[in-house]
Amino acid sequence: MRIRLMWCAGAAALSVCAGTAAAAPPTTGTTVVPAGGASQSTGLDPAELQSALDGVHRAGIPGVYAEVRDNGRTWRGASGVADLRTGRPVTPEMRQRVGSITKTFTATAVMQQVEQGRIRLDAPIGDYLPRLVPGERGRKITVRMLLDNTSGIPDYIPYAFPSLRAFPSLPDVSTESLDDNRFRRFQPSELIEMGLAAPPAGEPGATPGVYSNTNYLLLGQLLEQVTGTPAEEYITRNVIEPAGLRHTGFPTGPRVKGPHARMYEAFYGLIDPPRDYSVYDMSWTGTGAALVSTMEDLNRFYARLLDGRIVSRSSLAQMQRTIPVRALDGTMIEYGLGLHRVTTSCGTFWGHDGTVWGAGTISMTRADGKRQMSVAVNLQRWNRPDASGRPQPHPIDHALATLYRQAMCGEGGTRTETAARVP
């Protein structure tokens, strides 16, 4: 699932921005830099980065952890707790459900098949999946339209989680279906049918596009069709392993393997206190948002992808051709083929963000490859609504914006010009 980045100052539909939690002592960060430490010229200031992490924790996030890279230097830090009940501290190496960051991996796998001639970007999806997308839709919607979210196919999530269907009208929403689906095993075709049966979100190819998880489940089925291999297996063998990612993979059950934080969902105050959803069957997201990874692995992946070492330079250029896309909260983002573009005062960044129940992650890499940040939090949808039902700004929003400015640009909380929307 993907909605928008944690860089926000207000409501968002199933946003990365949301929640409250008890405070706990900050965790010490780790600096991995050459002898002598970082200099001001790099913008990698361990003390400022740790202070920004601690600020996010003090604002209400139980646990936050990150890895920031600058021109060969690396800093890792964490603040807060992985478990509110035991007080177990969060650490920078922990695994995280990274949500829609998965989409970049899926898009990368599709582009590999494009390079091999098995998939044509501008071919109708009906040429490959006539039973899943039959008729006129199958003839009009292309593979590219699925990748850049201009297919007009709506998201299936309101139908897979029917108690959320009235969102954003919070008085008419309940979180019952979050618990009903905790151990439910969805089939990709089942979810795709939900999206296709819903009223279209737009005409195929029209801009702005409309962000939809249904598109990326269809891309998973496309990969399976042309490779003869389950999509998760293909992505593992041809994207994850060649990139040298040691702690990234699709879950095989409802639990995250290896050290990880509990994942707390508040859903705009409807779950109070926030509930732990770290044990959850991720078949509801599949090739759209099911991956588990670490901040180190995410930085390594995007560095290699954007350096042309996973797909060709020409494929990367296709992935970086962006169009305006309307996110699920109504905001506009610049979306390519599984990549977001974000412009800041310190340069253009590429990457993705993601959120699933209780977990939010963002990974951004500057266009020159010299600056990277990956950040994870273990609380979601913390913004409580006002009397009209509109979620309101929370101190966490400001604290996260400060952290992102520091991590991306080496800037503290006093400057605001970089607070452009990050997807």
C-alpha positions in Angstrom: 0.0 0.0 0.0 1.2 3.5 -0.7 -0.4 6.8 0.2 2.1 9.6 0.7 5.3 10.3 2.4 5.6 11.0 6.1 6.5 14.6 5.1 3.1 16.1 5.7 1.2 18.7 7.7 -2.3 17.3 7.8 -4.6 14.6 6.8 -3.8 11.8 4.3 -5.8 8.8 3.1 -4.1 5.9 4.8 -1.1 8.2 5.1 2.4 7.5 6.3 1.7 10.5 8.5 -0.2 9.5 11.6 -0.2 8.4 15.4 0.8 8.9 19.0 2.7 6.8 21.5 4.4 7.0 24.9 8.0 8.3 25.0 11.0 6.3 25.9 14.8 7.0 26.3 16.5 7.7 23.0 18.8 5.1 21.5 22.3 5.9 20.6 23.2 6.2 16.9 26.1 4.5 15.1 28.5 6.4 12.9 30.4 4.5 10.2 32.8 7.1 8.7 36.5 7.4 8.0 38.8 8.3 10.9 38.2 12.0 11.9 34.5 11.8 11.4 32.3 13.8 9.0 33.0 17.3 8.0 30.6 20.2 7.4 31.2 20.0 3.7 29.5 16.6 3.5 26.4 17.7 5.4 26.6 14.4 7.4 26.5 15.6 11.0 26.0 12.6 13.4 24.9 14.8 16.3 22.3 16.6 14.2 21.0 13.5 12.7 20.6 11.8 16.1 18.9 14.9 17.5 16.4 14.8 14.6 15.7 11.1 15.2 15.2 11.7 18.9 12.8 14.6 18.1 10.6 12.2 16.1 10.6 9.8 19.0 9.8 12.5 21.5 6.9 13.7 19.3 5.2 10.4 19.7 6.7 7.7 17.4 7.6 4.6 19.6 10.6 3.7 17.5 12.4 5.3 14.5 15.6 4.2 12.8 17.6 5.3 9.8 20.6 5.0 7.6 22.0 8.1 5.8 24.9 8.0 3.3 26.9 10.9 2.0 29.7 10.5 -0.6 31.0 7.3 0.8 30.2 8.0 4.5 27.5 6.2 6.4 25.6 7.0 9.5 23.1 4.7 11.2 20.9 5.7 14.1 17.8 4.7 16.1 15.6 6.2 18.8 13.0 4.8 21.0 11.5 1.3 21.4 10.6 -1.7 19.3 8.1 -2.9 21.9 6.0 -0.6 24.0 5.3 -3.4 26.5 8.8 -4.6 27.2 10.8 -1.4 26.4 13.0 -3.3 24.0 15.0 -0.7 22.1 14.8 -0.2 18.4 18.1 -0.6 16.5 19.3 0.6 13.0 19.7 -2.9 11.6 16.1 -4.0 12.3 13.9 -5.4 9.5 10.8 -3.5 8.4 7.7 -4.1 6.3 8.5 -1.5 3.7 5.1 -1.3 1.9 5.0 0.2 -1.5 8.8 0.5 -1.8 8.1 -3.0 -3.2 6.7 -1.4 -6.3 10.2 -0.3 -7.4 11.4 -3.9 -7.1 8.4 -5.1 -9.2 8.9 -2.4 -11.8 12.6 -3.2 -12.0 11.8 -6.9 -12.7 9.3 -5.9 -15.4 12.0 -3.7 -17.0 14.4 -6.6 -17.1 11.8 -8.6 -19.1 11.4 -5.6 -21.4 15.1 -5.7 -22.0 14.8 -9.4 -22.9 12.0 -8.8 -25.3 9.4 -10.8 -23.4 7.4 -7.7 -22.5 6.6 -4.6 -24.5 5.9 -1.4 -22.5 3.3 -0.1 -24.9 1.6 -3.5 -25.6 -2.0 -3.9 -24.3 -2.1 -5.9 -21.1 -4.8 -8.0 -22.7 -2.2 -9.5 -25.0 -0.6 -11.1 -21.9 -3.5 -11.5 -19.4 -6.7 -11.8 -21.5 -8.6 -13.6 -18.8 -7.7 -11.2 -16.1 -8.2 -8.0 -18.1 -10.6 -8.9 -20.9 -12.4 -6.9 -23.5 -11.9 -3.2 -24.3 -10.0 -2.5 -21.1 -7.5 -5.2 -22.0 -7.0 -3.6 -25.4 -6.7 0.0 -24.1 -4.5 -0.4 -21.0 -0.8 -0.9 -21.7 1.9 -2.3 -19.5 3.3 1.3 -19.2 0.0 2.5 -17.9 0.1 -0.1 -15.1 3.6 1.0 -14.2 2.9 4.7 -14.1 -0.6 4.5 -12.6 -2.5 5.8 -15.7 -4.5 2.7 -16.3 -7.7 4.1 -14.7 -8.1 0.9 -12.7 -9.1 1.8 -9.1 -7.5 0.5 -5.9 -8.9 -2.7 -4.4 -8.2 -1.8 -0.8 -11.7 -0.4 0.1 -13.2 -3.6 -1.1 -10.7 -6.0 0.6 -11.2 -4.0 3.8 -14.9 -3.1 3.6 -15.2 -1.4 7.0 -12.8 1.3 5.6 -14.9 1.9 2.5 -16.4 5.2 3.7 -13.0 6.7 4.4 -12.2 9.6 4.7 -15.5 10.0 6.6 -14.1 8.8 9.9 -17.5 8.7 11.7 -18.6 6.1 9.1 -15.4 4.0 9.3 -14.5 1.1 11.6 -11.2 -0.9 11.8 -13.0 -4.2 12.1 -11.8 -5.5 8.8 -8.2 -4.9 9.7 -8.6 -7.6 12.4 -10.8 -9.8 10.2 -8.1 -10.0 7.6 -5.1 -10.5 9.8 -4.8 -14.2 8.8 -6.8 -14.2 5.7 -5.1 -15.6 2.6 -6.0 -13.5 -0.5 -5.3 -14.6 -4.0 -3.9 -11.9 -6.4 -6.7 -12.6 -8.9 -9.3 -12.1 -6.2 -7.9 -8.7 -5.3 -7.5 -7.7 -9.0 -11.1 -8.7 -9.7 -12.2 -6.3 -6.8 -10.3 -3.4 -8.5 -11.6 -4.2 -12.0 -15.2 -4.5 -10.7 -15.1 -1.1 -9.0 -16.1 2.2 -10.9 -13.1 3.2 -13.1 -10.8 5.9 -11.6 -10.2 7.4 -15.1 -9.7 6.7 -18.7 -6.7 4.6 -19.7 -3.7 6.8 -20.4 -5.3 10.0 -19.0 -3.3 12.3 -16.8 -3.1 12.9 -14.0 -3.0 9.3 -13.2 -4.6 7.8 -10.1 -2.4 5.7 -7.8 -3.7 2.1 -7.5 -2.3 -1.0 -5.9 -4.3 -3.1 -8.3 -1.9 -2.1 -11.1 1.1 -3.7 -9.3 -0.7 -6.9 -8.6 -1.4 -7.1 -12.3 2.3 -6.6 -13.0 3.0 -9.5 -10.7 0.7 -11.7 -12.7 2.3 -10.4 -15.9 5.8 -11.4 -14.6 4.5 -14.9 -13.7 2.9 -15.3 -17.1 6.0 -14.4 -19.1 8.6 -16.1 -16.9 6.7 -19.2 -15.8 7.9 -18.4 -12.3 5.9 -17.0 -9.4 6.6 -13.2 -9.4 8.0 -13.1 -5.8 10.4 -15.9 -6.7 11.5 -14.1 -9.9 12.0 -10.8 -8.1 14.1 -12.5 -5.5 16.4 -14.3 -8.0 16.7 -11.5 -10.5 16.5 -8.3 -8.5 17.1 -8.9 -4.8 19.9 -11.4 -4.9 21.9 -9.7 -7.8 21.7 -6.4 -5.9 23.4 -8.1 -2.9 20.5 -7.6 -0.5 21.0 -9.9 2.4 18.0 -9.0 4.5 15.3 -8.4 1.9 12.5 -10.8 0.9 8.9 -11.6 0.6 7.4 -13.0 3.8 6.3 -16.7 3.7 3.9 -16.4 6.6 2.3 -13.7 8.8 5.5 -13.1 10.9 8.6 -11.1 10.1 11.7 -13.3 10.4 14.7 -11.7 12.1 15.0 -8.7 14.5 12.2 -6.3 13.9 10.0 -3.8 15.8 6.4 -4.3 16.6 4.2 -2.2 14.3 1.5 0.0 15.9 -1.6 1.2 14.0 -3.7 4.1 15.4 -5.9 4.8 12.3 -6.6 8.4 13.2 -7.6 7.7 16.8 -10.0 4.9 16.0 -7.6 2.4 17.5 -6.7 3.7 21.0 -4.2 2.7 22.2 -2.6 1.8 18.9 -2.7 -1.9 18.1 0.2 -4.2 17.1 -0.1 -5.5 13.6 3.4 -6.9 13.2 1.9 -10.3 12.8 -0.2 -10.1 9.6 -0.7 -12.1 6.4 0.7 -9.9 3.6 -1.1 -11.6 0.8 -3.4 -8.5 0.7 -0.5 -6.6 -0.9 1.7 -9.1 -2.7 3.9 -7.6 -5.4 2.6 -4.2 -4.6 3.7 -3.8 -1.0 4.7 -7.0 0.8 8.5 -6.8 1.0 10.5 -6.9 4.2 13.9 -5.1 4.2 16.4 -3.1 6.2 17.5 0.5 5.8 20.9 -0.6 4.7 19.5 -2.9 2.0 17.2 -0.2 0.7 20.1 2.3 0.3 22.1 -0.4 -1.4 19.3 -1.2 -3.8 18.5 2.3 -4.9 22.2 3.1 -5.3 22.7 0.2 -7.6 19.4 0.7 -9.5 20.1 4.4 -10.1 23.7 3.7 -11.2 22.5 1.4 -14.0 23.7 -1.8 -12.4 20.3 -3.7 -12.1 18.6 -2.5 -15.3 20.2 -0.8 -18.3 20.6 3.0 -18.6 17.9 3.1 -21.2 15.5 1.2 -19.0 16.3 3.5 -16.1 15.6 6.5 -18.3 12.1 5.0 -19.0 11.5 4.5 -15.3 12.4 8.2 -14.7 9.9 9.6 -17.1 7.4 11.0 -14.7 3.8 12.2 -15.0 1.5 13.7 -12.4 -0.4 11.1 -10.4 -3.0 11.7 -7.8 -2.3 9.8 -4.6 -5.0 8.2 -2.5 -5.3 11.3 -0.3 -5.8 13.5 -3.4 -2.3 15.1 -3.4 -0.2 15.2 -6.6 3.1 13.4 -6.9 5.6 13.0 -9.8 5.5 9.3 -10.6 7.6 7.3 -13.2 7.7 3.6 -13.6 7.9 2.5 -10.0 9.9 5.6 -9.0 9.0 9.0 -7.4 10.8 12.2 -8.3 11.2 14.8 -5.5 12.9 18.2 -6.0 14.5 19.8 -3.0 16.9 22.8 -2.4 19.8 20.3 -2.4 18.9 18.5 -5.6 16.5 16.0 -7.2 15.9 12.7 -5.3 14.5 9.4 -6.6 12.9 6.6 -4.6 9.7 5.5 -3.0 7.8 5.4 0.3 5.5 2.8 1.7 3.1 2.1 4.5 1.3 -1.0 5.7 -0.6 -1.4 8.9 1.7 -0.1 11.7 4.8 0.5 9.6 6.0 3.4 7.5 9.2 3.6 5.4 10.9 6.0 3.0 14.0 5.6 0.9 15.3 8.5 -1.3 18.6 8.8 -3.3 19.9 12.0 -4.9 20.2 11.9 -8.6 24.0 12.0 -8.4 23.9 9.0 -6.1 26.0 10.7 -3.4 23.3 11.3 -0.8 20.8 8.7 0.4 18.4 8.3 3.3 16.2 5.4 4.4 13.9 5.9 7.4 11.5 3.6 9.2 8.9 4.2 11.9 6.7 1.7 13.8 3.5 3.8 14.2 1.0 4.9 11.5 -1.9 7.3 11.1 -1.4 9.2 14.3 -3.3 12.3 13.3 -6.5 12.7 15.3 -9.6 14.3 13.6 -11.2 17.6 14.6 -15.0 17.9 15.1 -15.6 17.8 11.3 -13.7 14.5 11.1 -10.6 15.9 9.3 -7.3 14.6 10.7 -5.3 17.4 12.2 -1.5 18.2 12.1 0.5 16.5 14.8 4.0 17.3 16.3 5.2 14.1 14.6 4.6 15.7 11.2 6.9 18.6 12.0 9.5 16.3 13.6 9.6 14.1 10.6 10.0 17.0 8.2 12.9 18.2 10.3 14.5 14.7 10.1 14.0 14.5 6.3 15.6 17.9 5.8 18.6 16.9 7.9 18.9 13.5 6.3 18.5 14.6 2.7 20.1 18.1 2.7 22.0 18.4 6.0 19.6 21.1 7.0 18.1 21.6 10.5 14.6 22.6 11.4 15.0 26.3 10.9 14.9 26.2 7.1 11.7 25.4 5.2 12.4 25.7 1.5 13.1 22.0 1.2 9.8 21.0 2.6 8.5 20.1 -0.8 6.2 17.1 -1.0 8.0 13.8 -0.9 5.7 11.0 -2.2 
